[in-house]
Amino acid sequence: MTNLDTNLSAAALPVHEIVYQDLRALILLGELIPGEAVTIQGLATRLSAGLTPVREAIRRLTAEGALSFNDNRR
């Protein structure tokens, strides 16, 4: 596979998948501390993504047991 093929494959990933992978990496690398409170908006800003892909990534990671989600809307 050439570099061009690799770049095209990465570009073909849906945004929600890229956000999921990036958020998962933050957890695995310890850049998100266990128990640290974060917001969807804060994660969206940090990952340069929209709110919907961040919500989807949170749902997936919660289902996998990688994080806990508390809906604290006011």
Protein Blocks (a to p, Z undefined) as FASTA:
>chain_A
ZZklmmmmmmmpcfklmmmmmmmmmmmnopacghiacdfklmmmmnopafklmmmmmmmm
mmnopaccddfbZZ
